[in-house]
Amino acid sequence: MDVPRYDVTSAPPRKPDERVVIVGIDEKDIEWVKQYPVPDEKIANHLALVRNKRVFLLLTIIY
């Protein structure tokens, strides 16, 4: 069965969409909070700052 594919390498370069935000939480952030796992309330408070910026897609990555 053939699966349709999109080759991103052949697409013309585009300006990044400013509505897409990737939020990463790494070891430095965890050390700053001094808690692991980082409490949901602290993450939610920071994500609320981003949410007010008309974000279309928000990815949260915790290392």
Secondary structure, DSSP 8 states (H G I E B T S, - for coil): -------GGGS------TTEEEEEE-HHHHHHHT-SS--HHHHHHHHHHHHTT--SEEEEEE-
